[in-house]
Amino acid sequence: MTEKNKLLAQNIYLILAALFIASLVASNLIFQKFFYWYPIDLEIYDVKLFEVSVGLLPYPITFLITDILSEIYGKRRANQVVIAGIFASLFSLGIILIGEQVPATPWSPVNDNTFNLVFGATPLAVLASMLAYLFAQFIDIRVYHFWKNYTDGAHLWLRNNFSTFFSQFIDTLTVLLLLCSFGIIPWDKFLGLLISGVVFKIMIAALDTPLLYVAVHWFRKKFDLKPGEEIKGI
């Protein structure tokens, strides 16, 4: 690989890492708003089947990015981005905690009550999200590489969907267990939100498969990679 292509590969890696971290932090900050993502009035366990947190909107992006990184840059580089996301979440948590402690001025457009209402549960949410995220992302990367090795680099759709489906279920289950335990979400919403969240994530994961194929095709053509081959030395 030429030095020019190595620099390009490094820059793309940094951009993907930045998008991953931004998506993760944003999902932690906006999770308290819920919406109906499909206009069907169908309830399951006292929760609308298509009722989910807006925090789920950016979250599937993180799994698409780790699949791209796993496929093109390898397991070690994908894990590095996951660890960087942990530090970014902790850093954002610290900023929020400081923001809660300093008093608002009388003329502040956002007073203390409003700030605490919006971000008051964020520290617990970040903690719950980080624990779930740790389990899910590392499982996603491990399962992805298991199927990649098992199929000798063939059947990209198989490792993309199998790794994402399983890790998304683990993520949804873990974060809901923690949020309900912390009292942020009532237990009577648990099963409904679990089913709704998993259905939403599975559908999004299936839809992102063509995007993964497009991205992998471009990388292989640009950097002259064989199927299953990874970029090394950056």
Helices and strands as residue ranges (DSSP letters): H 3-29, E 34-36, E 43-44, E 47-48, E 51-53, G 54-56, H 59-72, H 75-101, H 112-119, H 122-150, H 156-181, G 187-189, H 190-207, H 209-223
